[in-house]
Amino acid sequence: MPTVTETSDTPQTPAEMRRTVLYLTLAQVPEGCVISYGELAHLAGLGRAARWVGRTLSQLPDGTKLPWHRVLGAGGRISLPVGSASGDEQRARLRGEGVTIRNNRVDIQRHGWRPVEHSG
């Protein structure tokens, strides 16, 4: 299971480093806030890798402690299908954190994570 506190004496491959920086950035998204795949990639220093972020998060193991449910499509769109187990779980988790969902979208102006505002 991926964690953000793993340390190892062996050097990481470039692919492992990309995943690690993604996980470290994702772990900072606070409860009740959301971020888009593209913005998460940008903040992690991965450029325009929104699709890669989506694929990587879709491969997280069950039971991960990373807040994958806080990551949305562009414009606050929930990209997981209604009625799917993961989509229903994402919506339930977001609502449990006080995030309002209307027409399969989250109001980014209201719930979007702005790291500068949340840092110290």
LOMARMAR-471302 format. One record per atom (N, C-alpha, C): x negated, y, z. Coordinates in steps of 0.001 Angstrom, whole numbers, padded with zeros to 6 digits, always signed. Each point is the difference from the previous one (the first is absolute). Layout:
XYZ;...
% end
This chain:
-000847-001180+000000;+000847+001180+000000;-000888+001237+000000;+000260+000965-000901;-000843+001178-000033;+000247+000880+001213;-001078+000486+000543;+000089+000966+001083;-000920+001150-000336;+000138+001064+000729;-000842+001150-000271;-001187+000048+000937;-000154-000983+000863;-001097+000018+000951;-001005-001112-000239;+000141-000721-001110;-000935-001086-000280;-001394+000557-000228;-000993-000667+000570;-001386+000341-000269;-000721-001271-000371;-001013+000148-000780;-000723-001165-000456;-001446+000388-000259;-000889-000966+000152;-001400+000246-000296;-000275-000115-001496;+000912-000624-000744;-000214-000154-001434;+000572+001208-000725;-000701+000493-000996;+000494+001162-000747;+001279-000343-000766;+000843+000996-000134;+001244-000183-000737;-000237+000175-001495;+000794-000725-000778;-000015+000196-001451;+000724+001309-000298;-000170+000557-001191;+000750+001217-000348;+001517-000185+000141;+000513-001157-000370;+001444-000252+000130;+000413-000008+001470;-000805-000595+000847;+000309-000018+001438;-000072+001402+000592;-000948+000794-000464;-000114+001381+000483;+001230+000807-000398;+000493-000192-001237;+001215+000701-000443;+001191-000370+000878;+000154-001288+000273;+001111-000432+000865;-000157+000563+001406;-001212-000023+000526;-000231+000508+001349;+000362+001475+000108;-000439+000810-000953;+000309+001426+000056;+001507+000230-000161;+000648-000814-000818;+001454+000089-000134;+000678-000314+001332;-000406-001101+000639;+000606-000408+001270;-000250+001041+001091;-001202+000560+000047;-000309+001023+001009;+000872+001236-000194;+000208+000391-001243;+000834+001169-000285;+001461-000293+000325;+000489-001156-000423;+001387-000379+000273;+000275-000063+001497;-000950-000502+000764;+000184-000133+001448;+000217+001342+000685;-000375+001095-000648;+000148+001332+000588;+001387+000611-000210;+000800-000572-000894;+001322+000568-000278;+000875-000199+001240;+000425+001090+000630;+000731-000123+001258;+001442-000482-000167;+000526-000523+001071;+001384-000456+000044;+000922+001153-000383;+001009-000304-000803;+000967+001003-000424;-000431+000807-001213;-001191-000301-000519;-000516+000694-001180;-000182-000996-001136;+000034+000504-001222;-000199-000829-001187;-001026+000665-000906;-000506-000788-000944;-000976+000488-000964;+000213-000772-001298;-000306+000611-001116;+000149-000702-001275;-001244-000847-000268;+000152-000979-000871;-001138-000835-000394;-001132+000876-000551;+000357+000952-000851;-001000+000867-000612;-000707+000889+001003;+000745+000564+000932;-000609+000865+001009;-000891-000813+000941;+000422-001211+000326;-000831-000871+000840;-001319-000302-000713;+000067-000316-001288;-001222-000252-000773;-000901+001228+000013;+000586+001162-000218;-000764+001243-000023;-000680+000255+001347;+000753-000119+001095;-000563+000252+001326;-001086-001003+000367;+000113-001210-000527;-001000-001036+000276;-001232+000164-000887;+000015+000983-000897;-001129+000226-000887;-000059-000982-001161;+001165-000542-000366;+000059-001009-001058;+000516+000564-001319;+000112+001302-000076;+000436+000622-001246;+001455-000304-000321;+000231-000267-001279;+001364-000227-000486;+000297-001499-000033;-000052-000626+001157;+000133-001459+000094;+001321-000419+000649;+001072+000721-000301;+001289-000296+000630;+000442-001441-000256;-000143-000463-001216;+000431-001376-000305;-000856-001017+000732;-001294+000252+000089;-000881-000901+000747;+000406-000038+001473;+000341+001172+000559;+000455+000055+001395;+001245-000867+000163;+000954+000130-000902;+001223-000798+000069;-000275-001488-000056;-000843-000406-000937;-000350-001433-000114;-000708-000496+001259;-000916+000795+000518;-000759-000397+001186;+000923-000134+001205;+000901+000950+000172;+000918-000078+001140;+000977-001159-000149;+000339-000358-001224;+000926-001122-000203;-000647-001332+000388;-001312-000010+000136;-000724-001221+000343;-000347-000089+001480;+000458+000959+000800;-000261-000071+001440;+000674-001243+000573;-000636-000639+000955;+000603-001194+000589;+001193+000348+000895;+000899-000953+000156;+001110+000182+000939;-000576+000299+001379;+000653+000870+000714;-000428+000305+001361;-001082+001064+000097;-000396+000602-001130;-001016+001044+000061;+000484+001145+000883;-000917+000637+000674;+000342+001140+000843;-000109+001327-000755;-000474-000062-001248;-000089+001215-000798;+001408+000480-000375;+000242+001314+000036;+001340+000540-000268;+000315+000111-001497;-000004-001118-000693;+000257-000046-001446;+001350+000604-000350;+000945-000088+000924;+001365+000474-000268;+000073+001519-000148;-001038+000702+000386;-000007+001461-000094;-000486+000500-001351;-000299-000911-000914;-000508+000377-001318;+001124-000140-001025;+000226+001082-000754;+001119+000067-000937;-000479+000355-001397;+000895-000166-000951;-000272+000422-001364;+000049+001512-000108;-000329+000495-001171;+000003+001444-000250;+001363+000602+000324;-000026+001193+000560;+001231+000704+000320;+000782-000602+001153;-000623-000891+000770;+000671-000594+001150;+000852-001205-000323;-000151-000536-001218;+000808-001147-000420;-000492-001268+000675;+000934-000766+000551;-000325-001311+000553;-000056-000968-001173;-001180-000571-000216;-000199-000812-001197;+000383-001462+000185;+000151-000452+001230;+000404-001385+000227;+001505-000126-000196;+000451-001055-000667;+001421-000126-000336;+000917-000151+001213;+001156+000625-000099;+001044-000192+001000;+000409-001468-000042;+000156-000608+001152;+000401-001401+000060;-001168-000964+000065;-001222+000482-000257;-001171-000868+000152;-000421+000027+001468;-000624-001066+000458;-000416-000079+001401;-000940+001146+000362;-000994+000255-000850;-000958+001058+000309;+000644+001384-000124;+000878+000181-000973;+000688+001277-000152;+000906+000301+001184;+000738-001017+000434;+000874+000186+001158;-000815+000276+001265;-001145-000694+000123;-000864+000231+001162;-000562+001417-000018;-000424+000472-001183;-000535+001351-000093;+001053+001030+000408;+001196-000142-000528;+001064+000953+000327;+000325-000033+001495;+000065-001184+000587;+000303-000132+001429;-001099+000636+000851;-001253-000254-000362;-001115+000582+000765;+000006+001526-000091;+000221+000528-001206;+000030+001448-000160;+001143+000615+000798;+001173-000596-000097;+001139+000526+000771;-000274-000080+001498;-000663-001072+000421;-000360-000159+001412;-000956+001083+000491;-000739+000614-000922;-000920+001079+000339;+000642+001376-000186;+001298+000002-000303;+000707+001264-000164;-000069+000600-001388;-000450-000770-000970;-000101+000486-001378;+001346-000192-000686;+000511+001072-000589;+001279-000029-000694;-000200-000469-001438;+000844-000946-000429;-000048-000514-001365;+001331+000296-000660;-000046+000679-001145;+001209+000301-000768;-000268-000331-001457;+000907-000756-000599;-000132-000375-001414;-001360-000630-000293;-000446-000853+000914;-001258-000742-000140;-001225+000914-000019;+000140+001186+000594;-001102+000960+000073;-000126+000565+001407;-001227+000417+000292;-000298+000673+001259;-000366+001441-000351;+000462+000943+000783;-000317+001417-000208;-001468+000228+000388;-000845+000129-001007;-001437+000182+000227;-000280+001320+000724;+000788+001034-000278;-000211+001280+000683;+000185-000155+001502;+000941-000818+000379;+000318-000184+001421;-000895-001036+000662;-000233-001123-000672;-000689-001130+000624;-001414-000252-000531;-000427+000762-000999;-001319-000235-000585;-001135+000297+000964;-001008-000852-000036;-001173+000178+000872;-000918+001044-000592;-000319+000966+000803;-000952+001040-000383;-001149-000086+001013;-001082-000694-000364;-001071-000279+000958;-000555+001215+000714;-000079+001141-000665;-000543+001200+000637;+000872+000400+001174;+001324-000132-000149;+000925+000376+001072;-000066-000979+001160;-000408-001248-000255;-000004-001025+001035;-001375-000214+000617;-001011+000730-000459;-001324-000207+000552;-000235+001008+001115;-000335-000521+001141;-000382+000732+001179;+000577+001320+000190;
% end
